[in-house]
């Protein structure tokens, strides 16, 4: 199959998967795009939103649309790491002999839904860390590989803070994107009511398997990117660092730590996926611009001034983008004399 | 280029357009700055005459031509053309990415697809301006210098100032200052000392005090008049570090001041200055008879002691009492001339050691250690000074012989160039008197140390030693 045919196949598969999800999920187009982009780029997604907006339903629908195993873990304060990773249990074999046998936990699935991940203790939260980054877990001294593709979708509630354990920065950095699920519009709400309060069954078809997803992951890494587009992504990430010379005033005032190199990787890989889904064979600055907020908003750590003034991560990213884009436009104007 | 006709065609077109736009912008900039230069030329038409307008037009035209040519000739990078074309045609960086990846040796498998896709996109692109048209600031501001130049052409020539500002300021500063820098001021400036004009009365009191102090020491011994030296640690290192200028000054021994007397604050000099101020009054109505009488009385008093102008001053006083101001002024001028002659004689003696006292002694035929007339005068002016008829002898011996004087014995401690001064003697009612000899001895030892450590340039060793030798009363 030629490359162009593969790209065509990717675009059609992506569209099919998206339409299957949209059969169930009303609206949330950006969220669906972000989830699918992260999945094809090989990352994990943190979904943040108040209860009842369809976060869990979205993930369940995605799992149903794919020929992949799915597990859901409801995080609670008494959840232990072994409840996620699995443990060794004593079993009797046919000969009556007893031996330890590993009982895999729910993390051993292609798609893992970590529901309300901020309700578990940091110890349990950190049990996800190795799996998310290394695609393997270590239980009783034995490292066990997770199935591929491995895709974690975690949800958290931003308003209920009592009895929760905010995710540490190290774990937040493992998430490829942080997507904010917002309230539906009036039309979307009407459509939700129509779909969910009447007797009609929506059947979701499985349109893709794991091997296809892995094949597409290889494909998106072949998308060419120009140097100035890569520089644009790097400048955005660097502009979130208050120590950088070219950092905007907002960054210097409100940011304690800027985004990590993982942010730049997420920007570029996500831009690759978006370029293909837009029918292009190259990454453009527009792809970077669109994905800057989901890739950066959870990787910027505010200082005391930022926290006390209630600075929003998205607003901060917007200011950073304005600054970097302004510099790019000025450089082009200089070219024109 | 890429080998794709559509891509190459767009790149060439974009390059041409960028050059043309650069030339146009350069022309606007050149027009503005040329017009500014033209305004300057027209403003100087009093000097340039009819050539001013021609020169202004030439500047205007040549600036346009030069800057436009520079803009048109500047190299346009293909990648820059591609980026501008991407923006103009909405190609989402296709052209720039294609151009960049075509030239790479290691291409991704999707590069060929990218080239074909870019060529297809360009086929459907309608040609339009690559560089957006924006109004330049120089173009908006151009009417200002042009109108100014036209107004200057029509207006009569501007009159040029007769003198330059710099000269005026300099002459004003000289007039305000009204005096040249004396060697003592120069030395004080180099030493970083505060050399501001002192209050005349305070200066006179200080001079009296110093003269009284001088009476208690050996006649020819050099003396430090700043008693605060005894309260602070000696800092010879700074003298050595900053000493280059001062050492250079030492080479000009003819300009060295007499360290034994402070000419800036001597009563003679004060009197001279006051008399000059008075005589520079513009008219007789502005003349203060009280001030004139005060000066004449002071002149008469000083003349009785050590000058030949007392008679003139006395005549002036008599004339003033009779109301003859002009005669009094003439008498004061005469006395002033004699006083000036005396000052000049003393200044030209050029003797560092002993100064005018030594010269005076030689004139009076007295040797070292003899009492001078000034000593007698000082004896009455400072009650604390003990006048002794006998020769005071060498200072070091005298310091140890009399319990009423206090000496300073320096002892070097640690590595820092500082001295702990240990006071000896009894602090009687006469107060503590510090003798310069001890200080000079300390400085001399430190000077030797500094020379030993080679902090002083070798060429200056002898001069520095000679200087300290001259200070020390051998």
Boltz contact constraints between the chains, C-beta under 6 A:
constraints:
  - contact:
      token1: [A, 3]
      token2: [B, 109]
      max_distance: 6.0
  - contact:
      token1: [A, 3]
      token2: [B, 110]
      max_distance: 6.0
  - contact:
      token1: [A, 3]
      token2: [B, 113]
      max_distance: 6.0
  - contact:
      token1: [A, 4]
      token2: [B, 113]
      max_distance: 6.0
  - contact:
      token1: [A, 222]
      token2: [B, 108]
      max_distance: 6.0
  - contact:
      token1: [A, 222]
      token2: [B, 109]
      max_distance: 6.0
  - contact:
      token1: [A, 222]
      token2: [B, 110]
      max_distance: 6.0
  - contact:
      token1: [A, 223]
      token2: [B, 110]
      max_distance: 6.0
  - contact:
      token1: [A, 224]
      token2: [B, 97]
      max_distance: 6.0
  - contact:
      token1: [A, 224]
      token2: [B, 101]
      max_distance: 6.0
  - contact:
      token1: [A, 224]
      token2: [B, 108]
      max_distance: 6.0
  - contact:
      token1: [A, 224]
      token2: [B, 111]
      max_distance: 6.0
  - contact:
      token1: [A, 224]
      token2: [B, 114]
      max_distance: 6.0
  - contact:
      token1: [A, 226]
      token2: [B, 93]
      max_distance: 6.0
  - contact:
      token1: [A, 226]
      token2: [B, 96]
      max_distance: 6.0
  - contact:
      token1: [A, 226]
      token2: [B, 97]
      max_distance: 6.0
  - contact:
      token1: [A, 226]
      token2: [B, 100]
      max_distance: 6.0
  - contact:
      token1: [A, 229]
      token2: [B, 93]
      max_distance: 6.0
  - contact:
      token1: [A, 281]
      token2: [B, 110]
      max_distance: 6.0
  - contact:
      token1: [A, 281]
      token2: [B, 113]
      max_distance: 6.0
  - contact:
      token1: [A, 281]
      token2: [B, 114]
      max_distance: 6.0
  - contact:
      token1: [A, 281]
      token2: [B, 117]
      max_distance: 6.0
  - contact:
      token1: [A, 282]
      token2: [B, 94]
      max_distance: 6.0
  - contact:
      token1: [A, 282]
      token2: [B, 97]
      max_distance: 6.0
  - contact:
      token1: [A, 282]
      token2: [B, 114]
      max_distance: 6.0
  - contact:
      token1: [A, 284]
      token2: [B, 92]
      max_distance: 6.0
  - contact:
      token1: [A, 284]
      token2: [B, 93]
      max_distance: 6.0
  - contact:
      token1: [A, 286]
      token2: [B, 92]
      max_distance: 6.0
  - contact:
      token1: [A, 335]
      token2: [B, 80]
      max_distance: 6.0
  - contact:
      token1: [A, 336]
      token2: [B, 21]
      max_distance: 6.0
  - contact:
      token1: [A, 336]
      token2: [B, 131]
      max_distance: 6.0
  - contact:
      token1: [A, 337]
      token2: [B, 21]
      max_distance: 6.0
  - contact:
      token1: [A, 337]
      token2: [B, 22]
      max_distance: 6.0
  - contact:
      token1: [A, 337]
      token2: [B, 25]
      max_distance: 6.0
  - contact:
      token1: [A, 337]
      token2: [B, 71]
      max_distance: 6.0
